[in-house]
Amino acid sequence: MNKSELVEQLATQKDISNKRAEEIVNLVFASMTEALAEGDRIEIRGLGSFVIKDYESYTGRNPKTGEPITVRPKKLPFFKVGKDLKERVLG
């Protein structure tokens, strides 16, 4: 499912316009993005949780030249699937 399909499904199920449904979806995503940017954890019961993981710097290689390069430390969002979702997917 992509974002436009989610908007359409929300509009259909709640009998609202696609424009209003898109505003709601955008608000939810914006709120989640802002929370992660502030370093907060997001937990959605039955689905999973989003956290920011810290990655240390390391020495990598330039794929074209093979020359060693230093990769800076970074923070990336990480999704951990919840138990309920995992059980539903695995059957």
Backbone as ProteinMPNN parsed JSONL, in Angstrom:
{"seq_chain_A": "MNKSELVEQLATQKDISNKRAEEIVNLVFASMTEALAEGDRIEIRGLGSFVIKDYESYTGRNPKTGEPITVRPKKLPFFKVGKDLKERVLG", "coords_chain_A": {"N_chain_A": [[0.851, -1.173, 0.0], [0.573, 2.189, -0.849], [0.999, 5.748, -0.164], [-1.087, 7.24, -1.444], [-3.006, 5.264, -1.802], [-3.584, 4.681, 0.843], [-4.727, 7.122, 1.633], [-7.007, 7.127, -0.005], [-8.35, 4.837, 0.966], [-8.868, 5.615, 3.627], [-10.546, 7.819, 3.157], [-12.726, 6.545, 1.951], [-13.569, 4.67, 3.944], [-14.226, 6.321, 6.114], [-15.982, 8.069, 5.054], [-15.261, 10.662, 4.02], [-13.88, 13.504, 2.258], [-11.343, 13.069, -0.295], [-9.398, 15.017, -0.157], [-9.541, 15.916, 2.505], [-8.909, 13.528, 3.818], [-6.298, 13.209, 2.898], [-5.078, 15.399, 4.139], [-5.236, 14.573, 6.809], [-3.66, 12.215, 6.816], [-1.196, 13.343, 6.038], [-0.76, 14.992, 8.267], [-0.438, 13.11, 10.328], [1.895, 11.749, 9.435], [3.7, 13.915, 9.394], [3.764, 14.599, 12.095], [4.884, 12.275, 13.173], [7.386, 12.313, 11.902], [8.464, 14.673, 12.958], [8.603, 13.997, 15.681], [10.507, 11.903, 15.624], [12.699, 13.344, 14.65], [13.221, 14.896, 16.841], [14.261, 13.048, 18.491], [12.58, 11.352, 19.821], [10.773, 8.319, 20.627], [8.543, 6.294, 18.79], [5.683, 4.466, 19.306], [3.422, 2.165, 18.11], [0.886, 0.361, 19.05], [0.428, -3.057, 18.336], [1.48, -2.785, 15.818], [4.241, -1.805, 15.692], [7.417, -0.245, 16.519], [9.133, 2.872, 16.099], [12.399, 4.018, 16.172], [15.359, 5.986, 16.746], [18.46, 5.049, 15.636], [21.843, 5.055, 16.59], [24.775, 5.125, 14.711], [28.124, 4.278, 14.652], [31.194, 5.79, 13.413], [33.019, 4.394, 10.648], [35.468, 2.612, 8.692], [35.197, 2.556, 5.303], [34.999, 1.589, 1.819], [35.65, 3.192, -1.26], [33.592, 2.438, -3.9], [34.284, 2.705, -6.605], [37.062, 3.229, -6.797], [38.226, 1.698, -4.833], [39.551, 2.789, -2.791], [40.2, 3.441, 0.662], [37.819, 5.012, 2.805], [36.583, 7.247, 5.315], [33.626, 6.803, 6.969], [31.229, 8.911, 8.232], [29.861, 9.19, 11.609], [26.394, 8.444, 12.163], [22.83, 9.003, 12.479], [19.968, 7.097, 12.132], [16.559, 6.395, 11.225], [14.79, 3.588, 12.536], [12.759, 0.732, 12.228], [11.043, -1.407, 14.321], [9.386, -4.35, 14.222], [6.229, -5.188, 15.665], [5.03, -7.674, 18.019], [2.393, -8.674, 17.53], [1.937, -8.018, 14.794], [4.033, -9.41, 13.604], [3.311, -12.06, 14.177], [0.912, -12.228, 12.713], [1.796, -11.905, 10.087], [3.586, -14.037, 9.773], [1.89, -16.116, 10.18]], "CA_chain_A": [[0.0, 0.0, 0.0], [1.309, 3.441, -0.85], [0.323, 6.849, 0.523], [-2.349, 7.59, -2.104], [-3.966, 4.194, -1.505], [-3.987, 4.889, 2.236], [-5.641, 8.27, 1.627], [-8.267, 6.693, -0.613], [-9.018, 3.915, 1.873], [-9.364, 6.414, 4.745], [-11.68, 8.603, 2.657], [-13.846, 5.632, 1.716], [-14.051, 4.081, 5.196], [-14.765, 7.344, 7.025], [-16.898, 8.897, 4.259], [-14.772, 12.042, 3.959], [-13.278, 13.794, 0.949], [-9.948, 12.669, -0.45], [-8.57, 16.137, 0.289], [-9.52, 15.877, 3.975], [-8.168, 12.319, 4.187], [-4.881, 13.476, 2.641], [-4.63, 16.296, 5.211], [-5.093, 13.759, 8.023], [-2.486, 11.351, 6.631], [-0.015, 14.211, 6.074], [-0.582, 15.434, 9.645], [0.111, 11.976, 11.083], [3.284, 11.541, 9.015], [4.491, 15.072, 9.833], [3.93, 14.472, 13.549], [5.839, 11.185, 13.402], [8.693, 12.789, 11.456], [8.929, 15.654, 13.945], [8.96, 13.276, 16.908], [11.775, 11.209, 15.39], [13.738, 14.363, 14.52], [13.52, 15.353, 18.2], [14.863, 11.937, 19.222], [11.556, 10.573, 20.528], [10.435, 6.98, 20.156], [7.13, 6.194, 18.425], [5.201, 3.096, 19.441], [2.048, 1.958, 17.671], [0.536, -0.978, 19.544], [-0.04, -3.988, 17.318], [2.232, -2.597, 14.583], [5.663, -1.812, 15.994], [7.944, 1.016, 17.038], [10.164, 3.579, 15.36], [13.414, 4.615, 17.039], [16.543, 6.475, 16.057], [19.648, 4.272, 15.999], [23.127, 5.713, 16.38], [25.782, 4.303, 14.063], [29.475, 4.819, 14.817], [31.94, 5.923, 12.162], [33.778, 3.205, 10.288], [36.241, 2.745, 7.46], [34.6, 1.851, 4.179], [35.794, 1.67, 0.587], [35.035, 3.808, -2.428], [33.355, 1.314, -4.812], [34.932, 2.901, -7.906], [38.53, 3.188, -6.737], [38.685, 0.77, -3.81], [40.28, 3.58, -1.798], [39.523, 3.513, 1.966], [37.25, 6.294, 3.202], [35.966, 7.232, 6.632], [32.194, 7.099, 6.952], [30.909, 9.65, 9.453], [28.785, 8.632, 12.432], [25.086, 8.923, 11.715], [21.608, 8.558, 13.149], [18.976, 6.715, 11.136], [15.341, 5.805, 11.783], [14.748, 2.13, 12.506], [11.447, 0.206, 12.589], [11.05, -2.74, 14.931], [8.042, -4.901, 14.078], [5.608, -5.638, 16.897], [4.732, -9.108, 18.145], [1.118, -8.984, 16.869], [2.126, -7.955, 13.357], [4.928, -10.51, 13.234], [2.524, -13.306, 14.208], [-0.07, -12.199, 11.61], [2.503, -12.082, 8.818], [4.145, -15.379, 9.731], [0.778, -17.063, 10.167]], "C_chain_A": [[0.896, 1.235, 0.0], [0.449, 4.552, -0.233], [-1.025, 7.18, -0.124], [-3.418, 6.524, -1.873], [-4.468, 4.306, -0.065], [-4.992, 6.032, 2.337], [-7.005, 7.855, 1.093], [-9.046, 5.763, 0.316], [-9.601, 4.65, 3.078], [-10.6, 7.206, 4.331], [-12.916, 7.729, 2.484], [-14.435, 5.12, 3.03], [-14.715, 5.1, 6.115], [-15.7, 8.321, 6.331], [-16.53, 10.381, 4.335], [-14.135, 12.256, 2.595], [-11.831, 13.318, 0.913], [-9.017, 13.767, 0.044], [-8.443, 16.13, 1.811], [-8.717, 14.668, 4.466], [-6.674, 12.535, 3.982], [-4.307, 14.408, 3.711], [-4.365, 15.516, 6.496], [-3.834, 12.894, 7.938], [-1.206, 12.181, 6.704], [0.282, 14.687, 7.491], [0.038, 14.326, 10.495], [1.583, 11.761, 10.732], [4.184, 12.676, 9.477], [4.762, 14.993, 11.327], [4.944, 13.385, 13.888], [7.255, 11.627, 13.032], [9.287, 13.76, 12.467], [9.369, 14.973, 15.233], [10.303, 12.565, 16.751], [12.928, 12.201, 15.287], [14.158, 14.9, 15.891], [14.103, 14.242, 19.062], [13.875, 11.099, 20.01], [11.354, 9.218, 19.868], [8.945, 6.981, 19.845], [6.731, 4.731, 18.537], [3.74, 3.051, 19.035], [1.7, 0.525, 18.029], [-0.042, -1.828, 18.429], [0.721, -3.877, 16.004], [3.734, -2.695, 14.843], [6.106, -0.459, 16.521], [9.038, 1.553, 16.125], [11.103, 4.204, 16.375], [14.534, 5.159, 16.157], [17.731, 5.663, 16.56], [20.889, 5.079, 15.665], [24.103, 4.715, 15.764], [27.134, 5.001, 14.194], [30.133, 5.0, 13.447], [32.714, 4.629, 11.902], [34.547, 3.478, 8.998], [35.589, 1.887, 6.392], [35.506, 1.96, 2.974], [34.98, 2.359, -0.497], [34.831, 2.692, -3.459], [34.038, 1.466, -6.17], [36.434, 2.662, -7.836], [39.068, 2.153, -5.766], [39.443, 1.471, -2.69], [39.511, 3.618, -0.469], [39.016, 4.926, 2.242], [36.654, 6.15, 4.594], [34.506, 7.656, 6.499], [31.85, 7.731, 8.292], [29.87, 8.914, 10.302], [27.452, 9.208, 11.976], [23.971, 8.371, 12.586], [20.585, 8.274, 12.067], [17.732, 6.16, 11.82], [15.357, 4.293, 11.575], [13.359, 1.694, 12.95], [11.611, -1.196, 13.152], [9.609, -3.248, 14.919], [7.526, -5.402, 15.424], [5.24, -7.112, 16.85], [3.456, -9.481, 17.393], [1.273, -9.013, 15.354], [2.989, -9.122, 12.874], [4.155, -11.829, 13.187], [1.521, -13.372, 13.065], [0.6, -12.467, 10.278], [3.032, -13.503, 8.69], [3.072, -16.464, 9.729], [0.675, -17.875, 11.349]], "O_chain_A": [[1.861, 1.311, 0.76], [-0.69, 4.314, 0.169], [-2.009, 7.382, 0.587], [-4.602, 6.844, -1.761], [-5.642, 4.055, 0.209], [-5.992, 5.922, 3.046], [-8.036, 8.194, 1.674], [-10.265, 5.886, 0.439], [-10.712, 4.342, 3.508], [-11.585, 7.258, 5.067], [-14.024, 8.136, 2.833], [-15.652, 5.13, 3.213], [-15.669, 4.77, 6.82], [-16.159, 9.287, 6.94], [-17.358, 11.231, 4.663], [-13.88, 11.299, 1.864], [-11.18, 13.181, 1.949], [-7.959, 13.477, 0.602], [-7.349, 16.32, 2.343], [-7.941, 14.775, 5.416], [-5.867, 12.093, 4.8], [-3.169, 14.223, 4.141], [-3.382, 15.773, 7.191], [-3.04, 12.849, 8.877], [-0.24, 11.777, 7.351], [1.446, 14.778, 7.881], [0.941, 14.583, 11.292], [2.421, 11.61, 11.621], [5.312, 12.434, 9.907], [5.87, 15.288, 11.774], [5.767, 13.557, 14.787], [8.208, 11.35, 13.76], [10.471, 13.679, 12.794], [10.394, 15.334, 15.811], [11.143, 12.622, 17.648], [14.021, 11.93, 15.784], [15.304, 15.307, 16.081], [14.408, 14.462, 20.234], [14.276, 10.23, 20.784], [11.717, 9.005, 18.711], [8.165, 7.606, 20.563], [7.361, 3.86, 17.938], [2.919, 3.808, 19.552], [2.166, -0.414, 17.384], [-0.897, -1.375, 17.668], [0.628, -4.767, 15.159], [4.415, -3.556, 14.287], [5.285, 0.369, 16.917], [9.762, 0.8, 15.474], [10.66, 4.846, 17.328], [14.633, 4.828, 14.975], [17.981, 5.596, 17.763], [20.982, 5.701, 14.607], [24.236, 3.591, 16.247], [27.261, 6.184, 13.878], [29.683, 4.434, 12.451], [33.02, 3.875, 12.826], [34.292, 4.464, 8.306], [35.443, 0.674, 6.54], [36.658, 2.379, 3.094], [33.777, 2.135, -0.63], [35.805, 2.056, -3.86], [34.342, 0.467, -6.822], [37.01, 1.989, -8.691], [40.233, 1.766, -5.854], [39.918, 0.828, -1.754], [38.295, 3.809, -0.472], [39.696, 5.91, 1.95], [36.265, 5.055, 5.0], [34.2, 8.73, 5.982], [32.137, 7.171, 9.349], [29.093, 8.112, 9.783], [27.391, 10.326, 11.464], [24.15, 7.403, 13.325], [20.356, 9.104, 11.187], [17.83, 5.527, 12.872], [15.867, 3.791, 10.574], [12.83, 2.215, 13.932], [12.237, -2.06, 12.536], [8.724, -2.648, 15.53], [8.276, -5.965, 16.221], [5.15, -7.714, 15.78], [3.429, -10.491, 16.691], [0.789, -9.937, 14.7], [2.694, -9.739, 11.851], [4.329, -12.62, 12.26], [1.294, -14.443, 12.502], [0.05, -13.17, 9.431], [2.939, -14.109, 7.622], [3.326, -17.597, 9.321], [-0.224, -18.709, 11.449]]}, "name": "protein", "num_of_chains": 1, "seq": "MNKSELVEQLATQKDISNKRAEEIVNLVFASMTEALAEGDRIEIRGLGSFVIKDYESYTGRNPKTGEPITVRPKKLPFFKVGKDLKERVLG"}
